[in-house]
């Protein structure tokens, strides 16, 4: 977001190089007002119910993924124990 704001500011600074002090001050005030407006709108967007809902959904999805991984690990460990028990109980060599 900051990079997006910096590009017009760099262009403005180049344009201001050929202006008198009053023009530069007016342009600077305009830039400050625009930056304030962008900051306010960004703050409003971040506090919007939609963004908060997305955040809640992401937390829930992350929790679900954690649960699935935990259960998968338990299943893999159980399968490994069962496989080891079968291998120990087998008198036959493993032929592949």
Order of alpha helices (4+ residues) and beta strands (2+ residues): alpha-alpha-alpha
